[in-house]
Amino acid sequence: MSTPVPQNLNRRQQLMQSYKMAKQHDPALGLWIAGAAVLGAVIGFGLIAVVPGGMGVFSWISAVICAVLGAFLFGMIIFGRRVQKAAYKQMDGQIGAAAATLGMLRRGWKIEPAVGFTKQQDVVHRVIGPPGVILVGEGNSHNRVKGLLATEHRKHSRVLSETPIFEVVSGKDADNGEVDLPDLIKHVRKLGRNIKPAEMTDVINRLKALDAQRGQLPIPKGPMPTSMKGQRGNLRGR
């Protein structure tokens, strides 16, 4: 199991930890970054070299600067994408993987992991955002997860009769309508804009009474998938 990226490290240390984690799942990571950097350098240098007027001292300096910037930009874009891909591989199949992925949603979204669960460790997470309320289920049995989502949907409908409630199953079985981890954020964002930011406060307050009646999820011992929020800075290349 790969080591999560600690949140108390500085920027350079986080990049190194992310690189080491991604390298375990992507042995060719260094080659991808180097190739992207070379391409970026060539493009950056070429942008100045093709400018009419010859290559004077100022043009050479500008071309070198553009080459360095191009190499850095292209390298970081590829680095971010490969790290993200490795992070999904690291979390795949672990309990709470969907919740960790949903943590990538930014301002305007409220993520509440494990609002519903079964003894078989099927879990439902709740997302409150512009579409309304999104219940995201994950587990080892599609039918059990769908049943748990239906139960949670009924509970939420009692206190949110006028708020849209969506059900999403996180998994790899696309034939049954499951959404794979890499596509989960995009899928949730595409559900529309049905409530305004001011209405979210009322939705959250209405759900407090429902949540107060819940027990605690019996979290299993052992490694859990790290939240991808800590790697958000490394994924700017998306």
N, C-alpha and C positions, 0 to 999 in steps of 0.2 A: 504494500500500500504506500502511495506517495505521501510525503510529509506536507501538510497544509502550510500555506504562506502565512507566517506570523504577522499580526497587525501592527506590532510595535517596532518594526524595522523601518529604517529610513528607505528612501526611494531606491537607491542603488542596491541595498540589501534585498529589497523586495523583488527587484528585477532578477538578481542572481538566484534567489530561491525559486522564482517562477521558471527561470531557464532550466534549473536542475530538475524541477518537477516535470516540465514538458519533455525534457531530454529522455526521461525514462520511458515515455510513451511514443516519442518521435525521435529516433536515433539520428535522422537526417536533418534535425532542426538547424544545426550549425551551417550545413551546406545551403539550406534554403535561405537563411539570413544573409550569408556571404554572397550568394547569387543575386539576391534582391539588392544588396548594397552596391555591388558592381554595376548592375543595371541602372540604379539610381544615379550613381556617379557619372556614368556615361551620358545619361540624359541631361543631368545638370550641367556637365561640361559642354555638351553639344549645344545647349540653348544659348550659351555665350559665343561659342566658336562660330556659329552660323550667322552671327550679327555682322552686317557689312562694315567695312572699315579696317579690316586687318586685326591682328592680335598684338596690340601694344601691351605695355606693362600693366596698365589698369585692367585691360581685358583678361590678361592671364590671371591676375589676382582674383577678379570676379568669377572667372571660370572655375578656379580651384575652390573658391568658397561655395559656389553652386554645386560643384561635384560632391563636396563634403556634406552639404545639406541634403542633396538628393540621396546620397548613400544612407544617411541617417534616417531620412523619412521612409524610404522604401524598406530598409531593414526593420524599422519599428513596426511598419504595417504588417509585414510577414510575421514578425515575432508575435505581435498581438493575436493574429489569427491562428497561428499554430499553437500558442499557449491556450487559447480558448478551446480549440479542438481537443487538446490533451486534457484540459480540465473536465470536459464532458466525458471523456473516456475514463478518467479517474473516478468520477462520481457514478458512472453507469452501473445500475444494479444495486446501489446502496440505498438504504432507507433514508428518506429525506432529500434525495437527489433533486426532486422537482422543487422543493422549497429553496434549496441552495441556488438553483438556476433562477427562480423567480426573484431572488434577492438582487438581481441585476436591474430590475425595474427601478426607475429613479423617482424624483419628486412627483407627487401627485398620485402615488400608488402606496397602499398599505398592505403589507404582507403579514399574514398570521399563520404560522406553521401549525400543523396537527390540531385542527379544531375538531376533528373527528377521527376515530381509529377503531380497529378491531383487535381481538387477541391474536389474530394471524398477522398483525403488523401491516394491515392495509391502512392507508392514511389519507385524510383529506385536508388540504391546505386551503386557506381562504385569501383571496385577493380582492381588495376594494379599490376601485379606480374609476376612470371615466366611463367604461362600459356598464358599471354597476357592481355586482358581486360575482366573482368567478370562483367556483369551487373546483379545485384541482386535485384529482385522486391519483394515487399510485399504490401498487402492491403486486403480489404474485399471481392474483387471480382476477381476470378482467370482470367476470360476473360478480365477484364479491365487491370489487371496487365500484362497479356500477350500482350495486345495491346500496352500498354505503353513501354514495353520492345522492341517490334518490332520497334516502333518509335525511341527510343533511339539507337537501333542497326543501323538503317539507318543513323542517324545523325553521329554516331561515324565512320561508314564505309566511310563516305565522306572524313574524315581526316586521317583515318587509314586503307587504302585499303589493306595493306599487313600484318596487325596485326590480329591474331586470336581474335575474339570477342565471348564470351560465354554468354548465358542467363540462369539465375537460378531464380526460383520462390521459395521464402521462405514460408513455410506453412505446414499444416498437411495432405493435400490431396495427399497421395503418388500415388494414382491411376492416378492423373493428372500430375505426375512428380514433385510434390512439394517436397522440402527438409526441414525437420523439423530442428528447431534451434540447437539441440544438434549435428546434423549431418552436419551442414552447413560448418564448418571449414574443416572437413575431405573431404567433397565433393569438395570444392574449391581447396584444395591441390592436389587432384587426377586428376585435369584437365591437368596435364603434364607440361613440361618445353619447351616452344616454343620461348621465347625471352630471351636474355642475360641481365644481370644487366645493362650493358652499353647502351642497346637499350631502357631501361625504361625511361631514361632521354629524349630521342627523342620523345617517346610516350607522356610523360607528357607535353612537350613543344607544341606538335601538338594539344593537347586537351585544351590548355589555350585559344585559340581563340574561340573554341566552348563554353567553360564555360563563357566567357565574355559576351555572348549574352543571358545568362539565367537570369531569375528573381530570387527572393528569396522565399524559401519555407515558406508558412504561418504556422509557428509552433503553434499548439494549446496550450492553457494555461493548467496548471496542471502538475502533475508528469510525467517525462519522464524516460525511462529505463536508469540506470547508465551504463557507459562504463565498460566492464569487465576487462579493463586494470588495474584498481585499485585493482582488486582481483587476478591478475595474480600470485603474490607472494604466495597467499594462495592455488594455484592450482598446485603446483609443484608435487603433488603426482600422477598426471595423468600418 
